[in-house]
Amino acid sequence: MADRVYPAAKPNPPPAAAAAAAGNGNGGAPASSSFPAPKPQMYQRPIYRPQAPAKRRRGRSCRCSLCCCFCWSLLALVLLALVAAVAGGAFYLLYRPQRPTFTVSSVRLAALNLTSSPTAPLLTDAITLTVTARNPNKKMVYLYGDLTLTAATAANAVPLGSATVPGFTHAAGNTTVLAATIASAAAPVDPSGASADIKKSGAFSVVLDADTSAGVRVGSLTTKKIGIQVHCEGIKVTPPPPAPKRAARGKNATALLTPAPAPAAADATTTTTATTVSTAAHSCKVRVRVKIWKWTF
């Protein structure tokens, strides 16, 4: 019996041929694509285009740097404040620093003359005073520059004159007495304020100020001088009594009778009591004045 030989499996037709066969099987319609494929349908390799490197974000790094700088600065300030506090505490425990005290021991209005001009009155006066300065510290020495003393009325601050006292070295535990005369010669003043404050008969209140610079010496260490002001309030002065009138002399002059003067001791006592006021109960205040650019505090 003869063996049958079956034909080998046909290879798969290419896609184009399969499409053509399918088209012929559907009524002979032409194929939708042809082989080989047209150029637009061919695979094209993309062109390599190098890209620019991505920019680094500098905003975040800058913020981190600023934060670190702020933290280190704050830490440095805290450490400096801590060191200053420790040094100040040790200095206070060792030396016990105290402010100097100033007291106006006596004040006397020796002369007073105010012209009666309604527009521009002129003031002439002289005030003699004694200031007692005391250094309560046991190990600290104060170094004062020249003191500028000024006086004014307490109500409307009408200036009464000024004077300068040379500077001095105030030793530890020492008491120094300063004498000065504040004077003004024919100085124009405000008519309304002068007429209300300055009284030719009767006491009126004045304010005394002393501006200077002071430094401190502790052992071999001397600090830089800073401005201070000594302010004194509650001081009352009494104008001196008017001079007695003298009798006119001349051929046709008429003699003026004046009352007999009081005894010398009584007169001296009355004058001193009327023109000198003790201000021991009104101690002065010491203020530190700091100058920043054009302003003084």
C-alpha positions as CSV (number, residue, x, y, z in Angstrom):
1,M,0.0,0.0,0.0
2,A,1.4,3.2,-1.1
3,D,2.2,5.9,1.6
4,R,0.5,9.3,1.2
5,V,2.7,12.2,1.3
6,Y,1.1,15.3,2.8
7,P,2.4,18.7,1.7
8,A,4.5,20.6,4.2
9,A,2.9,23.4,6.1
10,K,2.9,26.6,4.2
11,P,4.8,29.4,5.6
12,N,2.9,32.4,6.8
13,P,2.5,34.9,4.1
14,P,4.0,38.4,4.7
15,P,1.6,41.0,6.0
16,A,1.2,42.7,2.7
17,A,0.4,39.5,0.9
18,A,-2.1,38.5,3.6
19,A,-3.8,41.9,3.3
20,A,-4.0,41.5,-0.5
21,A,-5.5,38.0,-0.1
22,A,-8.0,39.2,2.4
23,G,-8.9,42.0,0.0
24,N,-9.4,39.6,-2.9
25,G,-11.5,37.4,-0.6
26,N,-13.9,40.3,0.1
27,G,-15.0,40.9,-3.4
28,G,-11.8,41.9,-4.9
29,A,-11.4,45.2,-3.0
30,P,-8.0,46.8,-3.4
31,A,-5.7,46.5,-0.5
32,S,-5.5,49.4,2.0
33,S,-1.8,49.3,2.1
34,S,1.0,48.3,-0.2
35,F,4.3,46.7,0.5
36,P,6.8,48.1,1.1
37,A,5.4,50.8,3.3
38,P,5.6,54.4,2.2
39,K,8.2,56.7,3.8
40,P,5.8,58.4,6.2
41,Q,4.8,55.1,7.7
42,M,8.4,53.9,8.1
43,Y,9.9,54.0,11.5
44,Q,12.1,57.0,12.0
45,R,14.7,57.2,14.7
46,P,14.3,60.3,16.8
47,I,17.0,62.9,16.5
48,Y,19.1,63.3,19.6
49,R,19.0,66.7,20.9
50,P,21.2,67.4,24.0
51,Q,19.3,69.2,26.8
52,A,20.7,72.0,28.9
53,P,21.6,71.0,32.4
54,A,18.9,71.7,35.0
55,K,19.4,74.8,37.0
56,R,20.1,74.4,40.6
57,R,17.6,75.9,43.0
58,R,19.6,78.5,44.8
59,G,16.7,79.9,46.8
60,R,16.7,77.0,49.2
61,S,20.4,77.1,49.8
62,C,20.3,80.9,50.4
63,R,17.6,80.4,53.0
64,C,19.6,77.8,54.7
65,S,22.7,80.0,54.8
66,L,20.7,83.0,56.2
67,C,19.1,80.7,58.9
68,C,22.5,79.4,59.9
69,C,23.9,83.0,60.1
70,F,21.0,84.2,62.2
71,C,21.3,81.2,64.6
72,W,25.1,81.7,65.1
73,S,24.6,85.5,65.6
74,L,21.9,84.9,68.1
75,L,24.1,82.4,70.0
76,A,27.0,84.9,70.0
77,L,24.8,87.6,71.4
78,V,23.5,85.4,74.1
79,L,27.0,84.4,75.1
80,L,28.1,88.0,75.2
81,A,25.2,88.9,77.3
82,L,25.9,86.1,79.6
83,V,29.6,87.0,80.0
84,A,28.6,90.7,80.6
85,A,26.1,89.7,83.2
86,V,28.7,87.5,85.0
87,A,31.3,90.3,84.9
88,G,28.8,92.9,86.1
89,G,27.7,90.7,89.0
90,A,31.3,90.1,90.0
91,F,32.1,93.8,89.8
92,Y,29.1,94.7,91.9
93,L,29.9,92.2,94.6
94,L,33.5,93.3,94.8
95,Y,33.2,97.1,94.7
96,R,29.5,97.9,95.6
97,P,29.3,101.0,93.3
98,Q,27.1,103.9,94.3
99,R,26.2,107.1,92.6
100,P,27.7,110.4,94.0
101,T,25.4,112.7,95.8
102,F,25.1,116.5,95.4
103,T,23.3,118.9,97.7
104,V,22.9,122.7,97.5
105,S,24.0,123.7,101.0
106,S,23.2,127.4,100.7
107,V,21.9,129.8,98.0
108,R,21.6,133.6,98.2
109,L,20.1,136.1,95.7
110,A,22.7,138.8,96.0
111,A,21.4,141.2,93.3
112,L,18.2,141.4,91.2
113,N,17.1,144.1,88.8
114,L,14.4,143.7,86.1
115,T,13.6,146.7,83.9
116,S,9.9,147.5,83.4
117,S,10.0,147.4,79.6
118,P,6.7,145.8,78.3
119,T,8.4,144.5,75.1
120,A,12.0,143.6,75.9
121,P,12.8,143.7,79.7
122,L,16.4,143.2,80.8
123,L,17.4,141.1,83.7
124,T,20.5,141.6,85.9
125,D,21.0,139.2,88.8
126,A,23.6,137.4,90.9
127,I,23.1,134.2,92.8
128,T,25.8,132.8,95.1
129,L,25.5,129.2,96.1
130,T,27.4,126.4,97.7
131,V,27.2,122.8,96.5
132,T,28.4,119.8,98.5
133,A,29.5,116.7,96.6
134,R,30.0,113.4,98.4
135,N,31.5,110.2,97.1
136,P,30.0,107.3,99.1
137,N,32.2,104.6,97.5
138,K,35.2,103.1,99.3
139,K,37.2,101.9,96.3
140,M,36.1,104.1,93.4
141,V,37.3,107.5,92.4
142,Y,35.3,109.9,90.3
143,L,37.0,112.2,87.7
144,Y,34.9,115.2,86.9
145,G,35.3,117.7,84.0
146,D,34.4,121.3,84.1
147,L,30.9,121.9,85.6
148,T,28.6,124.3,83.9
149,L,26.0,125.7,86.3
150,T,22.8,127.3,85.1
151,A,19.8,128.7,87.0
152,A,16.2,129.3,85.9
153,T,12.9,130.0,87.4
154,A,10.8,126.9,88.2
155,A,7.5,128.1,86.7
156,N,8.4,129.4,83.2
157,A,12.1,128.6,83.0
158,V,13.3,132.2,82.7
159,P,17.1,132.0,82.6
160,L,18.9,133.6,85.5
161,G,22.5,133.2,84.4
162,S,25.3,130.6,84.2
163,A,28.7,129.9,85.7
164,T,31.6,127.5,85.2
165,V,33.4,125.5,88.0
166,P,36.7,123.8,87.2
167,G,36.7,120.0,87.2
168,F,38.2,118.0,90.1
169,T,39.1,114.5,91.3
170,H,36.6,113.1,93.8
171,A,38.5,110.6,96.0
172,A,36.8,107.6,97.5
173,G,34.8,108.6,100.7
174,N,35.6,112.3,100.2
175,T,33.3,115.3,100.5
176,T,34.0,118.3,98.4
177,V,32.4,121.8,98.7
178,L,32.0,123.9,95.6
179,A,31.2,127.6,95.6
180,A,30.1,129.5,92.6
181,T,28.2,132.7,91.6
182,I,25.7,132.5,88.8
183,A,25.2,136.0,87.3
184,S,23.4,137.6,84.3
185,A,24.0,141.1,83.1
186,A,21.3,142.9,81.2
187,A,20.0,139.8,79.5
188,P,16.8,140.0,77.5
189,V,14.0,137.8,78.9
190,D,10.4,136.9,78.0
191,P,8.2,139.7,79.4
192,S,5.3,137.5,80.3
193,G,7.3,134.8,82.0
194,A,9.6,137.3,83.8
195,S,6.7,139.3,85.2
196,A,5.0,136.2,86.4
197,D,8.0,134.4,88.0
198,I,10.4,137.1,89.2
199,K,9.2,139.0,92.1
200,K,11.1,142.0,93.5
201,S,9.5,141.4,96.9
202,G,8.8,137.9,98.1
203,A,10.5,134.5,97.5
204,F,10.2,132.6,94.2
205,S,11.4,129.1,93.2
206,V,14.4,128.4,91.0
207,V,16.0,125.3,89.4
208,L,19.7,124.6,89.3
209,D,21.4,122.4,86.8
210,A,25.0,121.3,86.6
211,D,26.2,119.7,83.3
212,T,29.6,117.9,83.3
213,S,31.3,114.7,82.3
214,A,32.5,112.1,84.7
215,G,34.7,109.0,84.6
216,V,35.5,106.3,87.1
217,R,38.9,105.0,88.3
218,V,39.2,101.7,90.0
219,G,42.8,100.8,90.8
220,S,44.8,101.2,87.6
221,L,41.7,101.0,85.3
222,T,40.1,104.3,84.2
223,T,36.9,104.4,82.2
224,K,35.9,106.8,79.5
225,K,34.0,109.9,80.7
226,I,30.3,110.1,80.0
227,G,27.9,113.1,80.3
228,I,25.9,113.5,83.5
229,Q,23.6,116.2,84.8
230,V,22.9,117.3,88.4
231,H,19.3,118.6,88.7
232,C,18.2,120.5,91.8
233,E,14.6,121.5,92.5
234,G,12.7,123.0,95.3
235,I,15.0,126.0,95.9
236,K,13.5,129.3,97.0
237,V,15.3,132.6,96.9
238,T,14.4,136.0,98.4
239,P,15.4,139.2,96.7
240,P,17.8,141.4,98.8
241,P,16.2,144.4,100.7
242,P,16.3,147.7,98.8
243,A,19.1,150.1,99.6
244,P,18.2,153.0,102.0
245,K,17.7,156.3,100.3
246,R,20.3,159.0,100.9
247,A,19.5,162.6,101.8
248,A,19.9,165.0,98.9
249,R,22.6,167.6,99.2
250,G,22.6,171.0,97.7
251,K,21.8,174.6,98.1
252,N,18.1,174.2,97.5
253,A,17.8,170.6,98.4
254,T,15.5,169.4,101.1
255,A,16.8,166.9,103.6
256,L,15.1,163.5,103.6
257,L,14.5,161.8,107.0
258,T,15.3,158.1,107.0
259,P,14.5,155.7,109.8
260,A,17.4,154.8,112.1
261,P,19.1,151.5,111.2
262,A,18.6,148.5,113.4
263,P,21.5,147.2,115.5
264,A,24.3,145.5,113.6
265,A,23.8,142.0,115.0
266,A,20.0,142.1,114.5
267,D,20.5,143.5,110.9
268,A,23.0,140.8,110.0
269,T,20.7,138.1,111.3
270,T,17.7,139.4,109.4
271,T,19.6,139.8,106.2
272,T,21.0,136.3,106.4
273,T,17.7,134.7,107.2
274,A,15.9,136.6,104.4
275,T,18.5,136.0,101.6
276,T,19.9,132.6,102.4
277,V,17.8,129.4,102.2
278,S,19.1,126.1,103.5
279,T,18.3,123.3,101.0
280,A,19.8,120.3,102.8
281,A,16.4,118.6,102.6
282,H,16.3,119.0,98.8
283,S,19.0,116.8,97.5
284,C,19.8,116.9,93.8
285,K,19.3,114.1,91.3
286,V,22.1,112.7,89.2
287,R,21.2,111.8,85.6
288,V,23.3,110.1,83.0
289,R,23.1,111.9,79.7
290,V,23.8,109.9,76.5
291,K,24.4,111.6,73.2
292,I,23.4,109.8,70.0
293,W,24.3,111.7,66.9
294,K,22.4,115.0,67.4
295,W,20.2,114.1,70.3
296,T,21.0,114.0,74.0
297,F,19.0,111.8,76.4
